[in-house]
Amino acid sequence: MNTIVRTKLCTAIVCLYGATALCTLQVANAAADALPTRRVSYADLDISKPPGAKVLYRRITAAAHEVCTFEGVKELAASYRYRDCIDQAIDAAVQQVNSAALSELHFTGVIHLAGI
């Protein structure tokens, strides 16, 4: 199979699986019935390369900030729950996508280019 076609097909499949579970978060409020979700599309990106991984990481981070609620309470515990929600959402999304470039960006903050 053509490498480009195979890459796009794999990306589309991962997108379908990943989008359903991407950024599924539990609300800090234990009484919440539905888990908030946010679909993050990356079908337009080549996430095997650093520029595409960076764009996807920004999208994932933005989605995590949208679905994690912060009541504005000045309690330290509420602030920790909010930050923990965001961290868990980003971690889960990165794991779900399963891209080496995205994982490297998430865990190290930088992407090293091969051969440089």
PyMOL commands that set and color helices and strands:
alter all, ss='L'
color gray80, all
select helices_A, chain A and resi 3-21+50-67+76-97+100-108
alter helices_A, ss='H'
color red, helices_A
deselect
rebuild
show_as cartoon
